[in-house]
Amino acid sequence: MNLTPLPAPKALDQFFLDARARLLDLAAILDRINRGDHAAQVADDPRMIRIREALDILRDPSGGRAERIQRIFSIDYDPNWPKPQPRL
């Protein structure tokens, strides 16, 4: 089965309002963090650093943004992780 991507204008028409809503949600979250007491203390928090890295990726038009952002928030695979055991 060969999947054909949506033409860019149709994708924009279909997803614009959803993207707008998600960006507004993110802006509100960041505003809440900035308004909180001791906001400067979280500037170097690893979670905030990851959020800033993800925002930089969103501005990069080269593609693969979803995967690159997922990698920022993921733990690297370790082949030595214990395997799940069946429940008895």
C-alpha positions in Angstrom: 0.0 0.0 0.0 1.5 3.3 -1.1 0.5 6.3 1.1 0.5 9.7 -0.5 1.0 12.7 1.8 -1.6 15.5 1.7 -0.8 18.4 -0.5 0.7 21.2 1.7 -2.3 23.6 1.3 -4.8 20.9 2.2 -2.7 19.9 5.3 -2.6 23.5 6.4 -6.3 23.8 5.9 -6.9 20.6 7.9 -4.5 21.1 10.8 -4.2 24.9 11.2 -6.8 25.3 14.0 -5.4 22.3 15.9 -1.8 23.7 15.7 -3.0 27.1 16.7 -4.8 25.7 19.8 -1.7 23.6 20.8 0.6 26.6 20.4 -1.7 28.7 22.6 -1.8 26.0 25.2 2.0 25.9 25.2 2.3 29.6 25.4 -0.1 29.6 28.4 2.0 27.0 30.2 5.2 28.9 29.6 3.5 32.1 30.9 2.4 30.3 34.1 6.0 29.2 34.7 7.4 32.7 34.1 4.8 34.3 36.4 5.5 31.9 39.2 7.7 32.8 42.2 11.3 32.0 41.7 10.9 31.6 37.9 14.7 32.2 37.4 15.4 29.0 39.4 13.9 26.8 36.7 15.8 28.3 33.8 18.5 25.6 34.1 16.1 22.8 35.0 16.7 19.9 32.5 13.0 19.9 31.7 13.0 23.6 30.6 16.2 23.0 28.6 14.4 20.2 26.8 11.4 22.4 26.1 13.7 25.1 24.7 15.5 22.6 22.5 12.1 21.4 21.2 11.0 24.9 20.4 14.2 25.4 18.4 13.4 22.2 16.4 9.9 23.5 15.7 11.4 26.5 13.9 13.6 24.3 11.7 12.0 23.7 8.3 14.2 20.7 7.4 11.6 18.1 8.5 11.6 15.2 10.9 10.6 17.5 13.7 8.3 15.0 15.5 11.0 12.3 15.7 13.7 14.8 16.8 11.4 16.2 19.5 10.5 12.7 20.6 14.2 11.9 21.0 14.7 14.9 23.2 12.1 13.6 25.7 13.1 9.9 25.4 15.6 7.8 27.2 18.1 6.2 24.9 17.6 2.5 24.3 19.7 0.2 26.5 19.9 -3.4 25.2 20.7 -4.5 28.8 17.3 -3.4 30.2 15.6 -6.2 32.0 13.0 -8.0 30.0 9.5 -8.0 31.4 8.5 -11.2 33.1 5.1 -12.8 32.6 2.7 -12.6 35.6 1.9 -15.9 37.2 
